[in-house]
Amino acid sequence: MRKISSGFLAVCFALVVFMQPFVSEAQVIDKEITLAASDDEQLGITMEPKISQEDAIAIALEFAKEYIAVELNDEYEMDIYLEDYSWRSTSDLFYSIYFSKYDDSYSKDISFEIDAMSGEVVSFDQWEYDYNSNFNYIPKLSYDEAKVISNAFLKKIQPVYAKGVMLEEDDNYGAYPSETYSFQYVRVHNDIPFDTNYINIDVDAITGKIDYYSIGWHEDVQFVEVSNMISNEEAYKILADSCTVELNYVEQSNPDTYETEAIVAVYEPRFNKYMINAEGGNEFEYVTSYIVDDDEVVTDLSSEDKERLKDISIDIPQPANVTYTDEEVNNVALIYKDLMGITDMKIDGTWLYDYDEEKLWSVELQGESNPYNYSYSSMDIEAETGKLTYYSHNGEDKEYMLSQSGTEEKMSWEEAYKEAVAMIATLYPNEFKEIITKQTYYDNSYYYDEYGMEDVFYYFSFSRGVNGIEYYNNSIDIEIGAYSGDVNSIYYTWSKLEFPKFENLISEKEAIDAYLNHYESHLSYVMEDYESADKKAIPVYTLEVEDVYSYPAAVDAKTGEVLDYWGNSVTNDKIYVNFEGHPSEKELTIMQQYGFIDYEGVSLQDDMTVTEFIKILVNILGYSSYYVEDDDALKFTNVTKEDDAYDHLMGAIYYGLVENEAIEWDFDKVLNREEMAMYMVKMLGYNDLAELSSIYKASFSDAEDISKDLMGYVAIGEGLGILKGEDGKFYPKKNVTYEEAAVALYNLLSGN
């Protein structure tokens, strides 16, 4: 059998050791603290903080004691940095303070960001882990329970601001797993949200502790009052009328495997107006001090150059069989090595791996240390064609040293362009015929205050041209050293799937109407000019998606279906059931969040089959379709690879849940309670103990009805608290419903 990882929940199946907030009796830190210089400080921070580092530390200590019940004492190591965060909304100068304690079995980190001008704690974060505990990753708290904790913390830490915010409720909180519940409170004025002013709070879904807090708030903002505000309907029409579409292609991915299965012709939306003033409906534009450089450098190949470059490809020897052997791929790698000019490097290792349904050889090359630092390169080669799909060479140090040496002249962007297209024509002669060779130069050199950082590489991205459009998802990207002229990296992304022709398409108007059907107008305040001393918030309208879980990105140009970013229909997204008010709301919702139980098309009181229960257990343990080698085939006489349950049954055999026997598998057999006990105890790995059935005794009054060979499983399940009876009875032969299975598995995973 092939050895695989059992998945991220494999550690969840023993009893939970609850982690309590740490409170120490030791003395508060009183030793001298040295202010460490951050990178920003070394570059030069010109403002003087009004809050001293000693005061900032005292503020952090008091915050930890009052709000998270942690006394930061001498057991913690501490670092403090004065940093300049220009993107901050309230101030540009902050202390970042980090506390940490750890040993062989436990670690804890707490960090703060404190405004160096006002002393306000603008963010706090904590993380801890006990390596000796069987720490669970499935929530003990429901969303509503965590919300109560978050609301209470908000009122305690910001009693004034709490009166002027609204919680952005997440209607899809039952649709995805999370180890924390995140709550964002947005500032409101006249019932209009000011989205860029907020308070964020994270609640640990297991312990209920506050793990994260941050605030972004403008004290001196002036809200512009509008007397003749346009309506939502008027705003929607203005924004909708500005929508146009362009033909393009998207890759359609399998939602389960994420592998690309098809190329779809689509209409992609473009908006001429993304935001309009609530007064009058004119387009809103932010005031900015950014300077746009209008001097573009554009180049392209002449038709003569394109013809000439078609004849410079290299011959790559093909494999003797379907795929290259290790020896054969070494020979191919040597050809690429010489082409890249790294002749002094030697192949250090090769290995074959699978990626997106393709086999690739990965090749590592190493050279001796040189004046430009350690020499290392790597490349990926298609196992069937020998095509180079990835190349990387650590040339950054070399380029920077050459730029400082004064001995090498920097090549021009146009010269580097010629090197790039020649290399692509050599490596990819067929793809070269399809690429868009036109390129625009952007200077990526930048300045921090008076310190300049030169761009020592030229980067080119040659997109694929298909049926008259530039398809950006397929490209060949290449990076050329500006001083050495060496190729520093190559990324080859090129689909082998068929591109449909733009024929029999729906109209552009039909596409726009279908797309906009998922949007509604949204009124909010935005800051007109963040850099102005006169901070004004202006009411504006934008379009927002009604259902944020299924985000529309394009429209199928042939069918009119609205598609998400993965090319799948947003109307066919998985249906998530809302269990609000149900006695088992928390258990049912959380099992749905993690994708363990799919309630679509079933009733909670429907009986669950053994096959469906097996699928759930395998998903919990870590589903993979590659549990065993091909020669370890499934022995069940009526199960084929085409059956939906095939891979899960293979997984069940791998995890020891069922025996691989040459018998018929009963797909329709309904699960009963004693069988549920057996499978769950097997999942915990206690089946050897459970088989000693004669040493166990269950306390249920109907224990005599339990099958003798399953008595050990029921007794262990009862002892661990994962199986509960009713009126003192276990009812071992009673069928298990979806609701009962969900609650039992939740109790198992959460340690309840």
C-alpha positions in Angstrom: 0.0 0.0 0.0 1.0 3.6 -0.6 1.6 5.6 2.5 -0.4 8.8 2.6 -1.3 11.6 5.0 -4.5 10.9 6.9 -5.7 14.6 6.7 -5.8 17.6 8.9 -8.4 16.0 11.3 -6.6 12.9 12.0 -5.5 14.3 15.4 -9.1 15.0 16.4 -10.2 11.6 17.6 -9.2 11.4 21.3 -10.7 13.3 24.2 -10.0 17.0 24.2 -7.8 18.6 26.8 -9.4 22.0 27.3 -7.0 25.0 27.2 -7.8 27.6 29.8 -6.7 31.3 29.6 -3.2 31.6 31.0 -2.9 33.7 34.2 0.4 33.9 36.0 1.2 35.0 39.5 4.7 36.1 38.5 5.7 39.7 38.5 5.2 41.9 35.5 8.2 42.6 33.3 10.4 45.1 34.9 13.7 44.6 33.1 15.2 47.1 30.7 13.8 46.8 27.1 15.9 47.8 24.1 14.2 49.3 21.1 15.0 47.2 18.1 15.5 48.9 14.7 13.1 47.8 12.1 13.8 47.9 8.3 11.6 51.0 8.1 13.5 52.7 10.9 16.8 52.0 9.1 15.4 53.7 6.1 14.6 56.7 8.2 11.5 57.6 10.1 11.2 61.4 10.4 8.3 61.8 12.8 8.8 61.8 16.6 6.4 59.5 18.6 4.4 61.1 21.3 4.2 57.8 23.2 7.5 56.5 24.5 8.4 52.8 24.1 8.1 52.3 27.9 4.6 53.7 27.8 3.7 51.5 24.8 4.9 48.4 26.6 2.9 49.4 29.7 -0.2 49.8 27.5 0.3 46.3 26.0 0.7 44.8 29.4 -2.4 46.4 30.8 -4.4 45.5 27.7 -3.5 41.8 28.0 -4.4 41.7 31.7 -7.7 43.5 31.3 -9.1 42.1 28.1 -7.7 38.6 27.6 -6.8 37.7 31.2 -3.1 37.2 30.5 -0.3 38.6 32.7 2.8 39.1 30.5 5.7 38.3 32.9 9.3 37.4 32.6 8.5 34.0 31.1 7.8 35.9 27.8 10.5 37.1 25.4 9.7 40.5 23.9 10.6 42.6 20.8 9.5 46.1 20.1 9.8 48.0 16.8 8.9 51.5 15.8 7.4 51.3 12.3 6.0 53.5 9.6 2.8 52.1 8.1 1.8 54.7 5.5 -1.4 52.7 4.6 -2.8 53.1 8.1 -6.0 55.1 8.3 -5.5 56.9 11.6 -1.7 57.5 12.0 1.5 56.8 10.3 3.6 55.7 13.2 3.2 52.5 15.2 4.9 50.4 17.8 4.8 46.7 17.0 5.3 44.6 20.1 5.8 40.9 20.1 5.6 38.6 23.2 6.4 34.9 23.0 7.0 32.0 25.3 7.7 28.4 24.4 9.2 25.1 25.5 9.2 21.6 24.2 5.5 21.2 24.7 3.9 24.6 24.6 4.1 27.8 22.6 2.2 31.1 22.8 2.6 34.3 20.8 0.9 37.7 21.5 1.4 40.7 19.3 0.2 44.3 19.5 0.2 47.4 17.3 0.0 50.6 19.2 -0.5 54.0 17.7 2.7 55.9 18.6 0.9 59.2 18.6 -2.2 58.4 20.6 -1.3 55.3 22.5 -4.4 53.4 21.2 -4.1 49.6 20.7 -5.1 49.4 17.0 -4.6 45.6 16.7 -4.0 42.6 18.9 -3.4 39.0 17.9 -2.7 35.8 19.9 -1.9 32.2 19.1 -1.1 29.3 21.3 -0.6 25.6 21.0 -0.1 22.8 23.5 1.8 20.0 21.8 0.8 17.4 24.4 -2.9 18.0 24.1 -5.2 16.4 21.5 -6.2 19.8 20.3 -9.3 19.7 18.1 -10.0 21.7 15.0 -13.8 21.4 14.9 -15.8 24.1 16.6 -17.4 23.7 20.0 -19.2 27.0 19.6 -21.9 27.9 17.1 -21.8 31.1 15.1 -24.5 32.6 17.4 -22.6 31.6 20.6 -19.4 33.2 19.2 -21.4 36.3 18.2 -22.5 36.8 21.8 -18.9 36.7 23.0 -17.8 39.1 20.2 -20.6 41.6 21.0 -19.7 41.6 24.7 -16.0 42.2 23.9 -16.9 45.0 21.6 -19.0 46.8 24.2 -16.2 46.4 26.8 -13.3 47.6 24.7 -15.1 50.3 22.6 -18.3 51.3 24.6 -18.7 54.5 22.6 -17.9 53.3 19.1 -20.1 50.2 19.7 -23.2 52.4 19.5 -22.3 53.6 16.0 -21.5 50.3 14.2 -23.4 47.5 12.6 -22.4 43.9 12.3 -21.9 42.7 8.7 -23.8 39.4 9.0 -22.6 36.5 6.9 -25.6 34.7 5.5 -23.3 31.9 4.4 -21.6 31.2 7.7 -22.8 27.6 7.5 -21.2 27.1 4.1 -17.5 26.8 5.0 -15.2 25.5 7.8 -13.4 27.8 10.1 -11.3 27.5 13.3 -12.3 31.0 14.2 -15.4 33.1 13.8 -14.7 36.5 12.3 -16.9 39.5 13.0 -16.6 42.8 11.2 -18.5 45.8 12.7 -18.8 48.7 10.2 -19.2 52.3 11.2 -22.6 53.8 10.2 -23.7 57.4 9.9 -27.4 58.1 9.3 -27.9 54.4 8.7 -25.3 54.5 5.9 -22.2 52.3 6.3 -18.7 53.8 6.2 -17.0 50.6 5.1 -13.4 51.8 5.6 -14.0 52.5 9.3 -14.4 49.2 11.1 -13.8 47.1 14.2 -12.8 43.4 13.6 -13.0 40.7 16.2 -12.1 37.0 15.9 -13.4 34.4 18.4 -11.7 31.0 18.7 -14.4 28.5 17.7 -13.2 25.9 20.2 -12.2 27.9 23.3 -14.3 31.0 22.9 -11.3 33.2 23.5 -10.7 36.5 21.7 -7.9 35.8 19.2 -7.8 39.0 17.2 -8.9 42.6 17.4 -8.3 45.5 15.1 -9.8 49.0 14.6 -9.5 51.5 11.8 -11.3 54.7 12.6 -11.2 58.4 11.5 -11.9 60.6 14.5 -12.0 63.9 12.5 -14.0 62.8 9.4 -16.7 65.1 8.1 -19.8 63.3 6.7 -21.2 65.2 3.7 -25.0 65.4 4.0 -26.9 65.1 0.8 -30.4 66.5 0.5 -31.3 65.3 -3.0 -29.9 61.8 -3.0 -30.9 59.6 -6.0 -32.7 56.4 -5.2 -31.4 52.8 -5.2 -33.3 52.1 -8.4 -31.9 55.2 -10.1 -28.4 54.3 -9.0 -28.8 50.7 -10.2 -29.9 51.9 -13.7 -27.0 54.3 -14.0 -24.4 51.7 -13.0 -26.1 48.9 -15.0 -26.2 51.1 -18.2 -22.4 51.5 -17.9 -21.8 47.7 -18.2 -20.4 46.3 -21.4 -19.0 42.8 -22.2 -16.0 41.4 -24.1 -15.5 37.9 -25.5 -13.0 35.8 -23.7 -12.3 32.3 -22.5 -12.3 30.8 -19.0 -11.0 27.5 -17.7 -13.8 25.3 -16.2 -12.5 23.5 -13.2 -13.9 20.4 -11.4 -15.3 21.7 -8.1 -14.0 18.6 -6.2 -10.6 18.1 -7.8 -9.9 21.7 -9.0 -8.5 20.2 -12.2 -9.3 22.1 -15.5 -11.8 20.1 -17.6 -12.8 22.4 -20.4 -12.3 25.8 -22.0 -15.5 27.9 -22.2 -16.3 30.8 -24.4 -17.6 33.7 -22.2 -18.7 37.3 -22.1 -16.7 39.1 -19.4 -18.2 42.3 -17.9 -16.6 45.7 -18.0 -18.0 48.8 -16.2 -17.4 52.3 -17.3 -18.7 53.5 -13.9 -17.8 51.5 -10.8 -18.9 54.1 -8.4 -21.2 57.1 -8.6 -22.0 60.0 -6.3 -25.3 59.6 -4.4 -26.0 63.2 -5.3 -26.7 63.5 -9.0 -25.3 60.1 -10.0 -22.1 61.4 -11.6 -19.1 59.1 -11.7 -17.1 59.3 -8.4 -13.3 59.5 -8.6 -10.9 59.4 -5.7 -8.6 62.4 -5.2 -5.0 61.0 -5.4 -1.6 62.4 -5.4 -0.1 59.5 -7.4 1.8 60.6 -10.5 1.0 58.6 -13.6 3.9 58.2 -16.0 2.4 58.6 -19.5 5.7 57.8 -21.2 5.3 54.2 -22.4 7.9 52.2 -24.3 6.2 49.7 -26.6 7.9 47.3 -29.0 6.9 44.4 -31.2 8.5 42.1 -33.8 8.3 42.9 -37.4 6.8 40.2 -39.7 10.4 39.6 -41.1 11.7 39.0 -37.6 8.9 36.6 -36.8 9.6 34.5 -39.9 13.4 34.5 -39.1 12.8 33.3 -35.5 10.6 30.4 -36.7 13.8 28.5 -37.8 15.9 28.6 -34.6 14.3 25.8 -32.5 16.3 23.0 -30.9 15.8 19.3 -31.2 14.8 17.5 -28.0 15.3 13.6 -28.2 12.0 11.8 -27.6 11.6 9.0 -25.0 12.0 5.4 -26.1 8.6 4.6 -24.5 5.7 6.8 -23.4 7.6 8.8 -20.8 11.2 9.7 -20.2 13.3 7.5 -18.0 15.6 9.1 -15.4 18.6 8.7 -17.7 16.7 10.1 -20.7 15.5 13.2 -18.8 19.0 13.8 -17.6 20.1 14.1 -21.2 17.3 16.5 -21.9 18.2 18.6 -18.9 21.7 18.9 -20.1 20.5 20.4 -23.3 18.5 23.0 -21.5 21.4 23.6 -19.1 23.7 24.5 -22.0 21.1 26.6 -23.6 20.7 28.7 -20.4 24.5 29.1 -20.2 24.9 27.4 -16.8 27.4 24.9 -18.1 29.4 24.8 -14.8 26.3 23.4 -12.9 25.7 19.7 -12.3 22.5 17.8 -12.0 22.0 17.1 -8.3 18.7 15.2 -8.4 15.6 14.3 -10.4 12.2 13.0 -9.5 8.9 12.3 -11.2 5.6 13.8 -9.9 2.0 14.3 -10.9 0.6 17.8 -11.5 -2.9 18.7 -12.9 -3.2 15.2 -14.6 0.3 15.5 -16.1 3.5 13.8 -15.2 6.5 16.1 -14.8 10.2 15.5 -14.1 11.7 17.9 -11.6 15.4 18.5 -12.0 17.7 20.2 -9.5 21.1 21.6 -10.5 23.8 22.9 -8.2 27.2 24.5 -8.7 30.1 25.5 -6.5 30.0 28.7 -4.5 31.0 31.7 -6.6 31.5 35.4 -6.1 27.7 35.9 -6.7 26.6 33.6 -3.9 25.4 30.0 -3.8 24.6 28.6 -7.3 21.3 26.8 -7.6 18.8 26.2 -10.4 15.8 24.0 -11.0 13.6 23.0 -13.9 10.4 21.0 -14.6 10.2 18.9 -17.8 7.1 17.3 -19.2 7.6 13.5 -18.9 6.0 12.7 -22.3 7.2 15.6 -24.5 10.4 16.9 -22.9 9.0 20.4 -22.9 10.4 22.8 -20.4 7.5 24.1 -18.2 9.5 25.8 -15.5 13.0 27.2 -15.0 14.4 29.1 -12.1 18.0 30.4 -11.5 19.0 32.3 -8.3 20.5 35.2 -10.2 19.3 38.1 -8.0 22.5 38.5 -6.0 24.6 38.3 -9.2 22.6 41.0 -10.9 22.7 43.4 -7.9 26.5 42.8 -7.5 27.0 43.5 -11.2 24.9 46.7 -11.0 27.2 47.9 -8.2 30.5 46.8 -9.7 30.7 49.4 -12.4 32.3 46.9 -14.7 29.1 45.8 -16.5 26.8 48.1 -18.6 23.1 47.6 -18.2 21.5 46.3 -21.3 18.4 48.2 -22.6 14.9 46.9 -22.3 14.8 46.5 -26.1 17.9 44.4 -26.0 16.4 42.2 -23.3 13.2 41.9 -25.4 15.2 40.4 -28.3 16.8 37.9 -25.9 13.4 36.9 -24.6 11.7 36.3 -27.9 14.7 34.4 -29.3 14.6 32.1 -26.2 10.9 31.5 -26.6 11.2 30.8 -30.3 14.0 28.3 -29.5 12.2 26.5 -26.7 8.6 26.7 -27.9 8.4 26.9 -31.8 4.8 26.0 -32.0 3.6 28.3 -29.2 5.7 31.1 -30.7 3.4 31.2 -33.7 0.5 32.0 -31.3 1.9 34.4 -28.8 1.2 38.1 -28.7 4.7 39.5 -29.2 3.8 43.1 -28.5 5.2 44.3 -25.1 5.1 47.4 -23.0 7.9 48.5 -20.7 7.1 49.4 -17.1 10.0 50.6 -14.9 9.8 48.6 -11.7 12.5 50.6 -9.9 11.1 52.3 -6.9 12.1 54.7 -4.2 11.5 54.7 -0.4 12.1 58.3 0.7 15.4 59.1 -0.9 16.5 55.5 -1.1 16.3 54.1 -4.7 15.9 50.3 -5.4 16.9 49.6 -9.0 15.1 47.0 -11.0 17.8 44.6 -12.2 15.5 42.3 -14.2 13.4 42.8 -17.2 10.2 40.8 -17.1 8.1 39.8 -20.1 4.8 38.0 -20.3 3.8 36.8 -23.7 0.1 35.9 -23.8 -1.6 33.4 -26.1 -3.6 34.7 -29.0 -6.7 32.6 -29.7 -9.4 33.3 -32.2 -8.6 37.0 -32.2 -8.4 37.6 -28.5 -5.5 37.8 -26.0 -6.0 34.9 -23.6 -4.0 36.0 -20.5 -4.5 32.6 -18.6 -2.1 31.1 -21.2 1.3 32.7 -21.4 5.0 32.2 -21.4 6.7 34.4 -18.9 10.4 35.1 -18.9 12.8 37.1 -16.8 16.1 38.4 -18.1 19.0 39.8 -16.0 19.5 43.4 -16.9 23.3 43.2 -16.5 24.2 39.6 -17.3 21.6 38.9 -20.0 21.0 35.5 -18.3 17.6 33.9 -18.2 16.5 34.0 -14.6 13.2 32.3 -14.8 10.6 30.9 -17.3 7.0 30.0 -16.5 5.1 28.1 -19.2 1.3 27.9 -18.9 -0.4 26.5 -22.0 -3.6 24.6 -22.1 -3.9 21.4 -24.2 -7.7 21.6 -24.2 -9.7 22.7 -27.3 -10.8 26.3 -27.5 -14.4 26.6 -28.9 -15.1 28.9 -31.7 -17.1 32.1 -31.1 -20.2 30.7 -32.9 -23.9 30.5 -32.1 -23.6 33.0 -29.3 -26.2 34.8 -27.2 -26.5 38.6 -27.7 -24.4 41.0 -25.6 -27.6 42.4 -24.1 -28.7 38.9 -22.9 -25.3 38.4 -21.3 -25.4 41.8 -19.5 -29.0 41.1 -18.2 -28.0 37.7 -16.9 -24.9 39.0 -15.2 -26.6 42.0 -13.6 -29.4 39.8 -12.3 -27.0 38.9 -9.4 -26.3 42.5 -8.4 -28.0 45.2 -6.4 -27.1 48.8 -5.7 -25.3 49.5 -2.4 -25.1 52.9 -0.6 -22.1 53.7 1.5 -19.7 56.5 2.5 -16.2 56.6 1.1 -13.3 59.0 1.9 -12.9 61.6 -0.9 -9.2 62.2 -0.2 -7.2 60.2 2.4 -4.2 62.5 2.2 -6.1 65.8 2.8 -6.3 67.4 6.2 -9.9 68.2 5.4 -11.2 64.6 5.6 -14.6 64.3 3.9 -16.7 61.2 3.6 -19.0 61.2 0.5 -22.1 59.0 0.0 -21.7 56.9 -3.1 -23.4 54.0 -4.9 -21.8 50.8 -6.1 -23.1 47.4 -7.3 -22.6 44.5 -5.0 -23.3 40.8 -5.4 -26.4 39.6 -3.7 -25.0 36.2 -2.8 -21.3 36.7 -1.9 -20.7 32.9 -1.7 -21.4 32.4 -5.5 -19.5 35.3 -7.0 -20.4 35.9 -10.7 -17.4 36.5 -13.0 -18.6 35.9 -16.6 -21.5 34.6 -18.7 -21.3 31.5 -20.9 -21.5 33.0 -24.4 -23.4 30.0 -25.8 -25.8 29.1 -23.0 -26.3 32.3 -21.0 -25.4 30.7 -17.7 -23.6 33.0 -15.2 -20.3 31.5 -14.2 -18.0 31.9 -11.3 -14.2 32.3 -11.4 -13.8 28.6 -11.8 -16.1 28.5 -14.9 -18.9 26.7 -13.0 -22.5 27.9 -13.0 -23.3 30.1 -9.9 -26.9 28.7 -10.1 -25.6 25.2 -9.5 -23.6 26.0 -6.4 -24.1 23.5 -3.5 -27.2 24.2 -1.5 -26.5 24.9 2.2 -29.3 24.2 4.6 -30.1 26.7 7.3 -30.8 24.9 10.6 -31.6 28.0 12.6 -33.9 27.1 15.5 -33.3 23.4 15.2 -32.5 21.6 18.6 -29.3 20.3 16.9 -28.5 23.5 15.0 -24.9 23.7 16.1 -24.0 20.1 15.3 -25.8 20.0 12.0 -24.4 23.3 10.8 -20.8 22.5 11.8 -20.8 19.1 10.1 -22.1 20.9 7.0 -19.5 23.6 7.3 -16.7 21.1 7.1 -18.3 19.3 4.1 -18.6 16.0 6.0 -22.4 15.6 5.5 -24.3 16.8 2.5 -28.0 17.4 3.4 -29.0 18.3 -0.1 -32.0 16.2 -1.3 -32.4 14.4 2.0 -34.5 14.8 5.2 -32.8 14.8 8.6 -35.1 11.8 9.5 -34.1 9.8 6.5 -32.3 6.6 7.3 -28.6 6.6 6.5 -27.0 3.7 4.6 -23.8 2.1 5.6 -22.3 3.2 2.3 -23.1 6.9 3.0 -21.7 6.6 6.5 -18.5 5.0 5.2 -18.1 8.0 2.8 -18.5 10.5 5.6 -15.9 8.7 7.8 -13.4 8.5 4.9 -13.9 12.2 4.2 -13.2 13.0 7.9 -10.0 10.9 7.9 -8.7 12.5 4.8 -10.2 11.6 1.4 -7.9 10.7 -1.5 -8.5 8.7 -4.6 -4.9 7.2 -4.4 -5.0 5.0 -1.3 -3.5 1.9 -2.7 -1.5 0.8 -5.7 -3.3 -0.4 -8.8 -2.5 -4.0 -8.1 -4.3 -3.9 -4.7 -7.7 -3.8 -6.4 -11.0 -3.7 -4.6 -12.2 -7.3 -4.2 -16.0 -6.7 -3.8 -17.5 -8.6 -6.6 -20.2 -6.0 -7.6 -18.1 -2.8 -7.3 -16.3 -1.3 -10.3 -14.2 1.8 -10.7 -17.2 3.5 -12.3 -19.2 3.3 -9.1 -19.4 6.5 -7.0 -18.4 4.7 -3.9 -15.3 3.0 -5.4 -12.7 5.4 -4.1 -14.3 5.8 -0.7 -14.5 2.0 -0.2 -10.8 1.9 -1.1 -10.2 4.5 1.5 -12.3 2.5 4.0 -10.0 -0.5 3.5 -6.9 1.7 3.8 -8.2 3.1 7.1 -9.3 -0.3 8.4 -13.0 0.4 8.5 -13.9 -2.6 6.3 -12.3 -5.7 5.1 -11.4 -6.2 1.4 -13.3 -9.4 0.7 -14.5 -11.2 -2.4 -18.1 -10.7 -1.5 -21.0 -8.5 -2.7 -21.2 -5.1 -1.1 -24.7 -4.1 -0.1 -25.0 -0.5 -1.3 -28.6 -0.2 0.2 -28.0 -1.6 3.6 -29.3 0.8 6.3 -27.0 1.6 9.2 -28.1 0.7 12.7 -26.8 2.1 16.0 -24.5 -0.7 17.0 -22.9 -0.7 13.6 -22.4 3.1 13.9 -20.6 2.4 17.2 -18.4 -0.1 15.4 -17.3 2.1 12.6 -16.7 5.1 14.8 -14.5 3.1 17.3 -12.6 1.7 14.3 -12.0 5.2 13.1 -10.5 6.0 16.5 -8.2 3.0 16.1 -9.5 1.1 19.1 -10.8 -1.9 17.1 -8.3 -4.4 18.6 -9.4 -3.5 22.1 -13.1 -3.6 21.0 -12.7 -7.2 19.7 -12.1 -8.3 23.3 -15.9 -8.2 23.7 -16.0 -10.5 26.7 -14.4 -8.1 29.0 -16.9 -5.3 28.3 -20.2 -4.5 29.8 -22.6 -1.7 28.7 -24.7 0.0 31.2 -27.8 0.3 28.9 -30.9 -1.6 30.2 -31.2 -3.3 26.7 -27.6 -4.4 26.6 -28.7 -8.0 26.0 -29.9 -6.9 22.6 -26.4 -5.8 21.5 -24.7 -8.3 19.2 -22.0 -10.1 21.2 -19.3 -9.3 18.6 -20.1 -5.6 18.8 -20.4 -5.3 22.6 -16.9 -4.0 22.9 -17.5 -1.2 20.3 -20.7 0.0 22.0 -19.0 -0.1 25.5 -16.0 2.0 24.3 -18.3 4.4 22.5 -20.4 4.8 25.7 -17.2 5.3 27.8 -15.9 8.0 25.5 -19.2 9.8 25.6 -19.7 9.7 21.9 -22.8 7.4 22.0 -25.8 8.3 24.1 -28.9 6.3 24.9 -32.5 7.2 25.4 -34.4 6.5 28.6 -31.5 4.3 29.7 -31.7 2.2 26.5 -29.3 2.1 23.5 -31.7 0.6 20.9 -28.8 -1.2 19.1 -30.9 -2.4 16.1 -32.6 0.9 15.5 -31.8 2.6 12.2 -29.6 5.7 12.3 -31.0 8.9 10.7 -29.0 11.7 9.1 -29.6 13.8 12.2 -28.4 11.1 14.6 -25.3 10.4 12.6 -24.4 14.1 12.4 -24.8 14.6 16.2 -22.8 11.5 17.0 -20.0 12.4 14.7 -19.9 15.9 16.0 -19.6 14.6 19.5 -16.8 12.4 18.4 -14.8 15.1 16.7 -15.4 17.9 19.2 -14.7 15.7 22.3 -18.1 16.5 23.7 
